[in-house]
């Protein structure tokens, strides 16, 4: 009984850590990126404010990468150019 509980708990922990990886960025970084775009490996423990001090630019990067949580070990992020407009990269049409 305890063995089954341990295996189940271990599976849940493993799956949750795998789900936390930024698969969007990993898939995007395998492709050729447009000029000015880059992929970066972020070390675990790095915080968003240190990585991107500008709040507006940080918000854009977080939205594009679909992530605003803490970083995992050797995680990748897609960094768009600083002068890009969110409406030009949003996966939907702006309203209004």
Secondary structure, DSSP 8 states (H G I E B T S, - for coil): -HHHHHHHHHHHHHHHHHHTS-HHHHHHHTS---TT-EEEEE-TT--HHHH---HHHHHHHHHHHT--S---TTEEEEE--TT--HHHH-SS----
